[in-house]
Amino acid sequence: MEKLYRESYEKLVCVAFRLTGDIDQAMDLVQDVFMLALSRSEELKSHPAPEGWLMKTLENLVRNERRRLSSREITLDPEIPVAVPEEDLGLLEILPSGLLSKDRKILNWRFREELSHKEIGDRLGISENACRALLHRVLERCRKLLKEK
Amino acid sequence: MEKEEKKIPQMKPSSGKPSTESMSPVELADGLEKALDVMTEENYDPAIITQYLDALDERVPMPETPDWQKAYADFRHTVEQAVNAPREGPSRSLRVHRFARLRRVAVSFAAAVTVLLGSMVAAQAAGVDIFGNLARWTDEHFVFLRTSDVGSLSPEYLAQVSAELNDNRLPHDLYPAWWPERFTFDGTDSWDNNISNGVDIIFQADSGEVFSFCAERYAEDFDMETVWYEKDETPPELYTKNDRTFYILSNIDTMTAVYSDGPLAITIGGSLSVDEMKQIIDSIGGSDQ
């Protein structure tokens, strides 16, 4: 297992980041991959392409995570205003405190600058699908913080 | 789902130019995803993945990450916690909780079955036919099990899902009694917040494919119209069984089936074909109480 970690960990994290857009999520998913690898360690010892197994497992976990996000709550929380016409308040001033700066940045791009998923993906170096999933997670965090307020 | 033999996409930008310099970061990231998607474990080509990653890193560098040694130390710590988790202690992670709960429920179920079978024999001798029912109980709750499932489903599965559903105020037999052979039961997640309470029953295949069966009840004042299910352009297919009409939705590489009748919702989603989805729907028990 240590050998697998040494040889594959960083590459797996890079791929996971490009597929999710979130470095913390990426590291969690990679740890899940190695948990699964642990349960199949005997099989992997004789596997012709262990890195292939790890990558395909990561891909399946990412897909599952996207499915989980798409089957729960998907999109805009009506409590998050996109614009306030009466006063000149920016979107960032309305968002709850406690939201990470990277989350604020993404919400600003999406709802204030009205960038498409593709344009945001270009800025972050992630795929369009990764961008959609990332936005879902950010909105989940935002909704949770608003409910707690 | 069967995959046709597909060529692994090389790094060609949409403009047709051979140089990766003209590929945008999102084109590279999409290309990386597509390359991974068509590769199998057997024909996996690490050089192609490295090529995409290097090109992406030139344009949009990766955030800083801990090195493999620290990550490995964290991993070992997590595994040790999971293995040594005390029976009644607080859970530190989902996996620790899952392992501990499986052990508690399995032991309790075994004890319960022993007691019940003993009393069933006595009742039978007295002329009372009670073999139409089978029950399960632990220190916290008691439920009857669907007898059509007993024998084909493992006691651990029946015990755990019934307990979780019951604990979360859902019909205790609202679970699937069939799933494709390549999947095995991988535990449950549950939640109870001001939006909804629910249970996710998770299944995993050796290939890493996953699907889940989610039973959920939304709060009375919750606006159901804020719950959206993502889909592609394929029209939904309706499928009705036991007075429940499911909408089967396609979203590129995953299928989702959704049902709702008021606040109760059932969502099945993951690496399933439409036929598999329908068979799972056919196997669901429970009444919408």
Interface residues (C-beta under 8 A of the other chain):
Chain A: M1 E2 Y5 R6 Y9 E10 K11 V13 C14 V15 F17 R18 L19 I23 M27 V30 Q31 F34 M35 L36 L38 R40 H47 P48 A49 E51 G52 W53 M55 K56 T57 L58 E59 N60 L61 R63 N64 R66 R67 R68 S70 S71 R72 E73 I74 T75 D77 P78 K118 E119 G121 D122 R123 L124 G125 I126 S127 E128 N129 A130 C131 R132 K147
Chain B: S24 P25 V26 L28 A29 D30 L32 E33 L36 D37 M39 T40 E41 E42 Y44 P46 I49 T50 Y52 L53 L56 D57 R59 V60 P61 M62 P63 T65 P66 D67 W68 A71 Y72 D74 F75 T78 V79 R95 N194 I195 D206 S207 G208 E209 V210 S212 C214 D223 T226 V227 W228 Y229 E230 N251 D253 T254 T256 V258 T267 G269 G270 S271
